[in-house]
Amino acid sequence: MYTTIRLIATTFCLTASLACAQMMHASEADPSTRSALRVQVLSVGQMLKEDADLLSGHRAEVAEAAEFNGYDLASGSWIQSQVLCPYAPNHVLMHYLKMSPDGSLSLFSALIPRDKGPVRIIPVLYSGGQALRVFGSTPAQRDLINQVISTKVLLEVPSGNADWATLGYCYAALAGGEPSSMSVTTPEETTPRLVLSPDGKVDEMSFTVLGPDRFYQHWRIQFDSRLQVKSIALSAHALHAPHAIPQPQTTPQLQTIPQPQSSPQGRPIPAPQ
């Protein structure tokens, strides 16, 4: 997914236990957490009935589209989770995750339209390898992103009052990312940084999230005058970059300090007569 590192190098943990831990219902979210948690992750059992019914009615289409993109839903056990994004009201966004016996991960996003239209698949990981060189690098990918993520409401409010953190997570969700719980090993993601045009419109947004393979993703999205994605640049670095181990310092040798010679004993004093 990136030019120099692995694709979704997210906030989404991709081991079965971590993935399940993130499947938290909106009512269970701590209101003190950051606003990006407006992007909720639900297990299939936590989905609203209408969304669950829509998914059930499109299972065959999802399986067919997944197979076309190189994924076999009949092979292995797939963990399904829904990502609720307020800026994607017209689609049910699903993540499909499978861990192979060797520990490698396969992951893709499925976009199921609530009205009419085909099911779309966004490949993320193939047995641990990146599926896309750079997410959003082609006009077709950017067109799909703009179809799914609606920024219309953001055009109607001042840039300082808009929820750009949630928008960033919605883009990341298409590429397999999910918000992660606060912990020592997953610190809070950075607040989006905006570049404004002379007339006050947002030209560019950059932000950082934790990706599904535990790499930090650094996103830079450029917008046109209608707040449609014009370009995407991605890079990433390891969660815990290796540090050089300092060389042990040489212990200075102890100096031998000569002991002072004992003073000569005085002559015995004769006892009084």
VOTIMAR-785824 format. One record per residue (C-alpha): residue number from 1; x, y, z; residue in three letters. Coordinates in Angstrom, 2 decimals. Each point is the difference from the previous one (the first is absolute). Example, Ala and Ser with C-alpha at 12.3 -4.5 7.8 and 13.67 -1.06 7.14 Angstrom:
VOTIMAR-785824
(1 (12.30 -4.50 7.80) ala)
(2 (1.37 3.44 -0.66) ser)
END
This chain:
VOTIMAR-785824
(1 (0.00 0.00 0.00) met)
(2 (2.94 2.31 0.36) tyr)
(3 (2.88 0.82 -2.26) thr)
(4 (2.69 -0.94 2.49) thr)
(5 (-1.63 -2.21 2.58) ile)
(6 (-2.75 -2.43 0.39) arg)
(7 (-3.56 1.00 -0.79) leu)
(8 (-2.19 0.42 2.94) ile)
(9 (3.07 -0.05 1.92) ala)
(10 (-6.06 2.82 3.15) thr)
(11 (-0.97 -1.07 4.27) thr)
(12 (-0.76 -3.13 -1.23) phe)
(13 (1.48 -2.86 1.69) cys)
(14 (0.14 -2.98 -2.21) leu)
(15 (0.29 -2.92 2.28) thr)
(16 (-3.22 -1.78 0.81) ala)
(17 (0.07 1.03 3.65) ser)
(18 (0.80 3.63 -0.71) leu)
(19 (-2.53 0.24 -2.80) ala)
(20 (-2.72 -1.35 2.26) cys)
(21 (1.00 2.42 2.74) ala)
(22 (-0.69 2.92 -2.32) gln)
(23 (-3.51 -1.15 -0.85) met)
(24 (-1.64 2.36 2.47) met)
(25 (-3.55 1.30 -0.15) his)
(26 (-0.49 3.76 -0.05) ala)
(27 (-1.74 -0.07 3.38) ser)
(28 (3.14 -1.54 1.54) glu)
(29 (2.33 2.73 -1.24) ala)
(30 (1.50 2.23 2.65) asp)
(31 (-1.31 3.53 -0.71) pro)
(32 (3.32 1.42 1.18) ser)
(33 (1.86 -1.60 -2.89) thr)
(34 (0.94 1.95 -3.09) arg)
(35 (-2.61 1.00 -2.58) ser)
(36 (1.39 -2.46 -2.55) ala)
(37 (-1.84 -2.71 1.93) leu)
(38 (-3.14 1.23 -1.75) arg)
(39 (1.24 -2.56 -2.52) val)
(40 (-1.25 -3.13 1.76) gln)
(41 (0.98 -3.62 -0.61) val)
(42 (-2.69 -2.65 0.50) leu)
(43 (-0.01 -3.75 -0.15) ser)
(44 (-2.64 -1.64 -2.18) val)
(45 (-2.06 -0.73 3.11) gly)
(46 (0.02 3.70 0.96) gln)
(47 (-1.16 1.31 -3.37) met)
(48 (-3.37 1.70 -0.35) leu)
(49 (-2.60 -2.38 -1.38) lys)
(50 (-0.40 1.94 -3.24) glu)
(51 (3.75 -0.07 -0.62) asp)
(52 (0.26 -3.68 0.93) ala)
(53 (-2.88 -0.80 -2.37) asp)
(54 (1.69 1.99 -2.78) leu)
(55 (3.24 -1.90 0.54) leu)
(56 (-1.82 -3.33 0.03) ser)
(57 (-1.78 0.85 -3.24) gly)
(58 (3.30 0.82 -1.74) his)
(59 (2.18 -2.82 1.31) arg)
(60 (0.14 -1.70 -3.39) ala)
(61 (1.00 3.27 -1.70) glu)
(62 (2.68 0.64 2.62) val)
(63 (1.42 -3.50 -0.46) ala)
(64 (-0.01 0.38 -3.79) glu)
(65 (1.63 3.44 0.07) ala)
(66 (2.55 -1.22 2.56) ala)
(67 (0.89 -3.00 -2.17) glu)
(68 (0.44 2.31 -2.99) phe)
(69 (2.53 1.94 2.09) asn)
(70 (1.86 -3.11 1.14) gly)
(71 (-1.71 -0.84 3.31) tyr)
(72 (-1.73 -3.32 0.73) asp)
(73 (-2.64 0.40 2.73) leu)
(74 (-0.58 -3.76 -0.02) ala)
(75 (3.59 -0.59 1.10) ser)
(76 (0.85 0.45 3.66) gly)
(77 (-1.81 2.00 2.65) ser)
(78 (-0.68 3.66 -0.76) trp)
(79 (-0.66 2.57 2.71) ile)
(80 (-2.59 2.54 -1.14) gln)
(81 (-0.44 3.44 1.55) ser)
(82 (-2.02 3.04 -1.00) gln)
(83 (1.53 3.45 0.07) val)
(84 (-2.67 2.64 0.68) leu)
(85 (1.14 3.21 -1.65) cys)
(86 (-2.28 3.07 0.21) pro)
(87 (1.43 1.30 -3.28) tyr)
(88 (-0.92 -3.18 -1.91) ala)
(89 (-3.80 -0.05 0.46) pro)
(90 (-0.82 -1.82 -3.23) asn)
(91 (2.15 -3.10 0.49) his)
(92 (0.52 -2.78 2.53) val)
(93 (3.77 -0.19 0.42) leu)
(94 (1.29 -3.44 1.03) met)
(95 (3.48 -1.29 0.77) his)
(96 (0.81 -3.66 -0.69) tyr)
(97 (3.06 -1.37 1.79) leu)
(98 (1.60 -3.45 -0.10) lys)
(99 (3.09 -1.26 1.78) met)
(100 (1.84 -2.87 -1.68) ser)
(101 (1.66 -2.82 1.99) pro)
(102 (3.37 1.63 -0.62) asp)
(103 (-1.25 3.22 1.63) gly)
(104 (-0.30 2.03 -3.20) ser)
(105 (-3.09 2.18 -0.43) leu)
(106 (-2.41 0.54 -2.86) ser)
(107 (-2.31 3.01 0.13) leu)
(108 (-2.40 1.82 -2.29) phe)
(109 (-2.74 2.62 0.29) ser)
(110 (-3.46 -0.68 -1.47) ala)
(111 (-2.28 2.90 -0.95) leu)
(112 (-3.67 -1.00 -0.12) ile)
(113 (-2.35 2.69 -1.37) pro)
(114 (-3.13 0.68 2.03) arg)
(115 (-1.92 0.81 -3.15) asp)
(116 (1.01 -1.22 -3.45) lys)
(117 (3.39 -0.78 -1.43) gly)
(118 (2.61 -2.75 0.04) pro)
(119 (1.97 -1.26 2.98) val)
(120 (3.53 1.40 -0.17) arg)
(121 (3.14 -1.54 1.47) ile)
(122 (3.14 1.87 1.08) ile)
(123 (2.91 -2.46 0.44) pro)
(124 (2.25 0.75 2.96) val)
(125 (2.22 -2.99 0.87) leu)
(126 (0.70 -3.27 -1.80) tyr)
(127 (1.55 -2.49 2.46) ser)
(128 (1.88 2.82 1.68) gly)
(129 (1.06 1.75 -3.20) gly)
(130 (-1.30 3.36 -1.14) gln)
(131 (-2.83 -0.12 -2.51) ala)
(132 (0.28 3.53 -1.39) leu)
(133 (3.18 1.92 -0.67) arg)
(134 (-1.57 3.31 1.04) val)
(135 (-3.63 0.24 1.09) phe)
(136 (-1.84 2.62 -2.05) gly)
(137 (2.77 0.30 -2.58) ser)
(138 (-2.25 -0.51 -3.04) thr)
(139 (-2.95 2.12 -1.19) pro)
(140 (-2.32 -3.02 0.35) ala)
(141 (0.99 -0.49 3.65) gln)
(142 (-0.44 3.70 0.80) arg)
(143 (-3.38 0.00 -1.73) asp)
(144 (-1.09 -2.94 2.16) leu)
(145 (1.25 1.77 3.14) ile)
(146 (-2.00 3.12 -0.89) asn)
(147 (-3.09 -2.09 -0.72) gln)
(148 (0.11 -1.67 3.42) val)
(149 (1.27 2.83 2.24) ile)
(150 (-2.26 3.05 -0.11) ser)
(151 (1.54 3.33 1.05) thr)
(152 (-3.04 2.09 -0.88) lys)
(153 (-0.82 0.80 3.61) val)
(154 (3.56 1.27 0.56) leu)
(155 (-0.46 2.58 -2.74) leu)
(156 (-2.82 1.54 2.01) glu)
(157 (1.91 0.66 3.24) val)
(158 (3.14 2.01 0.77) pro)
(159 (3.13 -2.12 -0.27) ser)
(160 (0.78 0.60 3.67) gly)
(161 (-3.30 -1.56 1.09) asn)
(162 (0.12 -3.08 -2.25) ala)
(163 (0.85 -3.47 1.31) asp)
(164 (3.07 -0.66 -2.11) trp)
(165 (1.23 -2.80 2.28) ala)
(166 (-3.09 -2.09 -0.76) thr)
(167 (0.35 0.75 -3.71) leu)
(168 (3.59 -1.22 0.11) gly)
(169 (-1.06 -3.27 1.62) tyr)
(170 (-2.68 -0.47 -2.66) cys)
(171 (2.67 0.19 -2.71) tyr)
(172 (2.24 -2.34 1.99) ala)
(173 (-2.89 -2.47 0.42) ala)
(174 (-0.22 -0.44 -3.77) leu)
(175 (3.65 -1.05 0.08) ala)
(176 (-0.55 -2.47 2.83) gly)
(177 (0.65 2.23 2.99) gly)
(178 (-2.07 0.12 3.18) glu)
(179 (0.30 2.22 3.09) pro)
(180 (1.93 -1.71 2.78) ser)
(181 (-0.58 0.27 3.73) ser)
(182 (2.33 2.19 1.98) met)
(183 (2.88 -1.91 1.53) ser)
(184 (3.69 0.32 0.74) val)
(185 (0.91 -1.68 -3.29) thr)
(186 (-2.57 1.86 -2.10) thr)
(187 (0.19 3.67 0.99) pro)
(188 (-2.53 2.51 -1.21) glu)
(189 (0.16 0.76 -3.71) glu)
(190 (0.91 3.50 -1.08) thr)
(191 (-2.62 2.67 -0.55) thr)
(192 (-0.47 0.70 -3.74) pro)
(193 (1.99 2.91 -1.33) arg)
(194 (-1.73 2.22 -2.57) leu)
(195 (1.41 2.19 -2.75) val)
(196 (-2.41 2.76 -0.99) leu)
(197 (-0.28 1.93 -3.25) ser)
(198 (-0.05 3.83 0.04) pro)
(199 (-3.82 -0.09 0.04) asp)
(200 (-0.05 -2.29 3.05) gly)
(201 (-0.78 -3.29 -1.72) lys)
(202 (1.84 -3.17 0.93) val)
(203 (2.56 -0.91 -2.65) asp)
(204 (1.75 -2.77 1.89) glu)
(205 (-0.41 -2.21 3.06) met)
(206 (2.69 -2.14 1.61) ser)
(207 (-0.38 -2.39 2.92) phe)
(208 (1.48 -3.12 1.58) thr)
(209 (-1.79 -3.22 0.97) val)
(210 (1.08 -3.47 1.04) leu)
(211 (-0.33 -2.47 -2.87) gly)
(212 (-1.11 -3.63 0.06) pro)
(213 (3.51 -1.41 -0.08) asp)
(214 (1.02 2.18 2.97) arg)
(215 (1.80 2.58 -2.09) phe)
(216 (-0.81 3.67 0.36) tyr)
(217 (-1.57 1.40 -3.18) gln)
(218 (0.71 3.60 -0.92) his)
(219 (-2.67 1.31 -2.36) trp)
(220 (0.07 3.15 -2.11) arg)
(221 (-3.18 0.66 -2.00) ile)
(222 (-0.41 2.88 -2.42) gln)
(223 (-3.49 1.28 -0.85) phe)
(224 (-1.48 1.93 -2.87) asp)
(225 (-2.35 2.97 0.46) ser)
(226 (-2.95 -2.39 0.63) arg)
(227 (1.92 -1.85 2.74) leu)
(228 (0.39 -3.04 -2.21) gln)
(229 (3.18 -2.06 0.30) val)
(230 (2.50 1.14 -2.61) lys)
(231 (3.05 -1.96 1.14) ser)
(232 (1.14 -2.24 2.85) ile)
(233 (3.53 -0.52 1.29) ala)
(234 (0.79 -2.65 2.60) leu)
(235 (3.05 -0.99 1.97) ser)
(236 (0.49 -1.97 3.21) ala)
(237 (2.45 -0.98 2.70) his)
(238 (0.17 -2.78 2.56) ala)
(239 (-1.83 0.41 3.27) leu)
(240 (3.20 -0.69 1.87) his)
(241 (2.93 0.92 -2.19) ala)
(242 (3.23 -1.81 0.85) pro)
(243 (2.39 1.90 2.21) his)
(244 (3.77 -0.34 0.01) ala)
(245 (1.25 -1.81 3.04) ile)
(246 (2.74 2.08 1.63) pro)
(247 (3.37 -1.63 0.30) gln)
(248 (0.91 -0.94 3.56) pro)
(249 (2.40 2.45 1.51) gln)
(250 (3.38 -1.30 1.14) thr)
(251 (0.11 -0.25 3.74) thr)
(252 (3.02 1.97 1.20) pro)
(253 (2.55 -2.14 1.76) gln)
(254 (0.24 0.56 3.69) leu)
(255 (3.17 1.68 1.08) gln)
(256 (1.97 -1.58 2.77) thr)
(257 (0.55 2.56 2.70) ile)
(258 (3.03 -0.84 2.09) pro)
(259 (-0.74 -0.30 3.65) gln)
(260 (2.06 2.31 2.22) pro)
(261 (2.74 -1.76 1.91) gln)
(262 (-0.66 -0.47 3.66) ser)
(263 (1.89 2.42 2.19) ser)
(264 (2.85 -1.50 2.06) pro)
(265 (-1.00 -1.04 3.45) gln)
(266 (1.24 2.26 2.80) gly)
(267 (2.27 -1.19 2.73) arg)
(268 (-1.71 -1.60 2.98) pro)
(269 (-0.47 2.35 2.91) ile)
(270 (1.43 -1.51 3.19) pro)
(271 (-2.42 -0.57 2.79) ala)
(272 (0.29 2.42 2.91) pro)
(273 (2.14 -1.27 2.87) gln)
END
